[in-house]
Amino acid sequence: MRVLKVSLIALILCVSLTAGEVPRPAPSLKFTTVDGETMSLEDFKGKVVAVMFFSTTCPHCQKTTQVLNPIYTRLRPRGLEIIGLATNQSAATDIEEFRRTFGANFPLTVSSRFECARFAGLSLMARFYVPYMLFIDRNGRIRHEHEGGDRQFYSNQAVNIQAELEALLNEPAGKTS
């Protein structure tokens, strides 16, 4: 029985470790924004996209939203898009208040932890923290991935987010590294 448990844990760890390798192709993503606009990742082909899975009640997610607002305003003319997908159960009832309170100036939608796990390639058994951010290059490849527990990245998130997005925006379309 103990060997079976150890084998199962090793299998879960292997699945979790390989799921987050970058670069990798971004899976499909379709959603309807709180404004009623139906969108998909395909709509942003040729652009750099930051996908943020978040919780409307998470203080770290609230701060990240405030950090993203000026970055989006500054870099959108150069081809940046940001999508915020709320994964908490109360998101449907409080996402509008979240948008007003934290000034989200990028598209927001209601999603789920299941959708986050699917999009990020995580096991449904994996524990992850929000905000969960993935940065997609102009060729539709996930190039950077940061879950909410990435203290090094989020400790200076404004600088780190801007640097990673700037680097992707400076690459010509067609580059695949």
C-alpha positions in Angstrom: 0.0 0.0 0.0 2.8 2.4 0.9 4.5 1.8 -2.5 1.2 2.6 -4.2 0.9 5.9 -2.4 4.5 6.9 -3.1 4.0 5.9 -6.8 0.8 8.0 -7.0 2.5 11.0 -5.4 5.4 10.7 -7.8 3.0 10.6 -10.8 1.1 13.6 -9.6 4.3 15.6 -9.1 5.5 14.6 -12.6 2.3 15.8 -14.2 2.4 19.0 -12.2 6.0 19.7 -13.1 5.7 19.2 -16.8 2.4 21.1 -17.1 4.1 24.5 -16.6 6.9 24.2 -19.1 7.4 27.3 -21.2 7.3 28.1 -24.0 4.3 26.1 -25.0 1.3 26.8 -27.2 -1.5 28.6 -25.5 -4.7 26.6 -25.5 -8.0 28.0 -26.7 -9.8 30.4 -24.5 -13.3 31.8 -25.1 -15.2 34.1 -22.8 -17.9 36.8 -22.6 -16.8 39.9 -20.8 -18.9 41.6 -18.1 -19.8 44.1 -20.9 -21.4 41.3 -22.9 -18.7 41.1 -25.6 -17.8 37.6 -26.7 -14.1 37.2 -27.2 -11.5 34.5 -27.7 -7.7 34.4 -27.6 -7.8 34.0 -31.4 -9.2 37.6 -31.5 -5.8 38.8 -30.2 -3.7 37.0 -32.8 -0.5 39.0 -33.4 -0.7 40.7 -30.0 1.0 40.1 -26.7 -1.6 38.9 -24.2 -1.5 38.9 -20.4 -4.1 36.4 -19.0 -4.8 36.9 -15.3 -6.9 34.4 -13.4 -7.9 36.1 -10.1 -10.4 36.2 -7.2 -12.4 39.4 -6.7 -12.0 39.0 -2.9 -8.2 38.4 -3.0 -6.2 41.5 -1.8 -3.2 40.4 -3.9 -5.4 40.2 -7.0 -6.8 43.6 -6.2 -3.3 45.1 -6.0 -2.3 43.3 -9.2 -5.3 44.8 -11.0 -4.2 48.3 -9.9 -0.7 47.6 -11.1 -2.0 46.3 -14.5 -4.1 49.4 -15.2 -1.4 51.9 -16.1 0.7 49.2 -17.8 -2.3 48.4 -20.1 -2.9 52.1 -20.8 0.8 52.6 -21.7 1.4 49.4 -23.7 -2.0 48.8 -25.4 -1.0 51.0 -28.4 2.0 48.8 -28.9 -0.1 45.6 -29.1 -0.8 44.5 -25.5 -4.1 43.0 -24.4 -5.0 41.9 -20.9 -7.8 39.6 -19.9 -8.9 39.2 -16.3 -10.8 36.0 -15.5 -12.4 35.8 -12.0 -12.4 32.3 -10.6 -14.1 32.7 -7.2 -17.7 31.5 -6.5 -19.0 35.0 -5.8 -17.4 36.5 -8.9 -20.7 36.7 -10.9 -22.3 38.9 -8.2 -19.3 41.1 -7.3 -17.2 41.5 -10.5 -18.8 44.9 -11.4 -18.1 46.3 -8.0 -14.5 44.9 -8.3 -14.1 46.7 -11.6 -15.4 50.0 -10.2 -13.4 49.8 -7.0 -10.1 48.8 -8.5 -10.5 50.6 -11.8 -9.9 47.6 -14.1 -9.6 49.2 -17.6 -9.1 45.8 -19.4 -11.7 43.1 -20.2 -13.0 41.1 -17.2 -15.0 37.9 -17.2 -16.3 35.3 -14.8 -14.4 32.0 -15.1 -13.6 29.0 -12.8 -10.6 27.3 -11.1 -11.3 24.4 -13.5 -10.8 26.7 -16.5 -7.6 28.1 -14.9 -6.3 24.6 -14.4 -7.2 23.6 -18.0 -5.7 26.7 -19.5 -2.5 26.5 -17.4 -2.2 22.8 -18.0 -2.4 22.0 -14.3 -3.7 18.9 -12.7 -7.2 19.4 -11.2 -5.6 18.1 -8.0 -2.9 20.8 -8.0 -3.1 23.6 -5.5 -2.4 27.0 -7.0 -2.7 30.5 -5.9 -4.1 33.6 -7.6 -3.4 35.9 -9.2 -2.2 33.3 -11.8 -0.7 35.2 -14.7 0.4 33.9 -18.1 2.0 36.0 -20.7 1.5 35.0 -24.4 3.7 36.2 -27.2 2.5 37.4 -30.6 2.7 33.8 -31.9 0.3 32.4 -29.4 2.9 30.8 -27.2 2.8 31.0 -23.4 6.3 32.4 -22.6 6.0 33.4 -18.9 3.8 31.9 -16.1 3.5 33.1 -12.5 1.1 31.7 -9.9 0.2 33.8 -6.9 2.7 32.0 -4.7 5.6 33.3 -6.8 6.9 35.7 -4.1 9.9 36.8 -6.0 7.9 37.8 -9.0 5.1 39.5 -7.1 7.3 41.3 -4.6 8.1 43.8 -7.3 5.3 43.0 -9.6 5.0 46.4 -11.4 8.6 46.2 -12.6 8.5 42.5 -13.3 5.3 42.6 -15.2 6.3 45.6 -17.3 9.8 44.0 -18.1 8.3 40.7 -19.3 5.6 42.4 -21.4 8.1 44.9 -22.8 10.4 42.1 -23.9 7.6 40.3 -25.6 6.3 43.5 -27.3 9.9 44.2 -28.6 10.0 40.8 -30.4 8.9 40.7 -34.0 6.1 38.3 -34.8 7.5 35.0 -36.0 10.1 34.7 -33.3 9.6 31.4 -31.4 12.1 31.3 -28.5 
